Amino acid sequence: MLFDLHCHSLRSDGQLSPTDLVNRAYEQGVTHLALTDHDTINGLQEAKQAAKPLGLEIIHGIEISTVWNGMGIHVVGLNFDAEHPAMLAAIERQENCRLERAKTIAKKLEKQGAEGIWEAAQKVANGAQIGRPHFAQALIDMGKVNNMAAAFKRYLGAGKSGDVKTLWPEMSEAVQWIVDAGGTAVLAHPDKYKLTRTKLRLLLNAFKEAGGGAVEVTTGGMESSFAQRMAQYCDEFGLLGSQGSDFHGPRPWSELGKFPPMPKSVTPVWHDWYAD
């Protein structure tokens, strides 16, 4: 069995439709897939329909944007009730936050001369959540910049007009949403936060105390040495281990089902999902 429990479709910031994502995962040998789009489960049903004839199992997933001690932290929810009222209300809140953020970005960019940027970004997003990558592509289409890097350097990167902060929920609150819906809360890609060992241990402790059940021990692009350290932290904090590619689209360095092996000392997050 091959579990990939972190990936994205064009329903958030991925490049493939849920159907194409599932087909690609199947081709890569993935047997259990969690579509973890940012703050939405809009791609879940399409993924399930695509997976059924292939015999690939879809696990309910989402990646929730949160804050902890003033910094952005992502929490993946796995194997939860996708129709739980509290979860649906939480997702609606997150989607509204993203929409308001996108509208604010559009207004700021229009003041910089990008008239019609909202409509252009909507066209690029094609019904998905509108995020900075969509604005970047819209700026390219409008002839304002030549490439993505230039769009972020001039308009959308840190400290620029399109770098609009959002009032995300506290990490502990998002963990509770997932737990209330019968799922497992997973701390996503701990290597990306660039924390010192002391601060990472503080984060893991706070996550565990909030009700978090697992941490991504291995993800696409993670160094094996970091995965070994996370395995030690799983033992120290009593956390299960998760894994996933964090696939957004075809890249030379990124593929569904591809990530360092999970250390054998770690109990996988799916351990109890299929217990007799």
HELIX and SHEET records of a PDB file:
HELIX    1   1 PRO A   18  GLU A   27  1                                  10    
HELIX    2   2 LEU A   44  ALA A   51  1                                   8    
HELIX    3   3 LYS A   52  LEU A   54  5                                   3    
HELIX    4   4 PRO A   85  LYS A  111  1                                  27    
HELIX    5   5 ILE A  117  ALA A  125  1                                   9    
HELIX    6   6 ARG A  132  ASP A  141  1                                  10    
HELIX    7   7 MET A  148  ALA A  151  1                                   4    
HELIX    8   8 PHE A  152  LEU A  156  3                                   5    
HELIX    9   9 MET A  171  ASP A  180  1                                  10    
HELIX   10  10 PRO A  190  TYR A  193  5                                   4    
HELIX   11  11 ARG A  197  ALA A  210  1                                  14    
HELIX   12  12 SER A  224  PHE A  237  1                                  14    
HELIX   13  13 VAL A  269  ASP A  272  5                                   4    
SHEET    1   A 3 PHE A   3  ASP A   4  0                                        
SHEET    2   A 3 HIS A  32  ALA A  34  1                                        
SHEET    3   A 3 GLU A  57  ILE A  59  1                                        
SHEET    1   B 5 GLY A  61  TRP A  68  0                                        
SHEET    2   B 5 MET A  71  LEU A  78 -1                                        
SHEET    3   B 5 THR A 184  LEU A 187 -1                                        
SHEET    4   B 5 ALA A 214  THR A 219  1                                        
SHEET    5   B 5 LEU A 240  GLY A 244  1                                        
END                                                                             
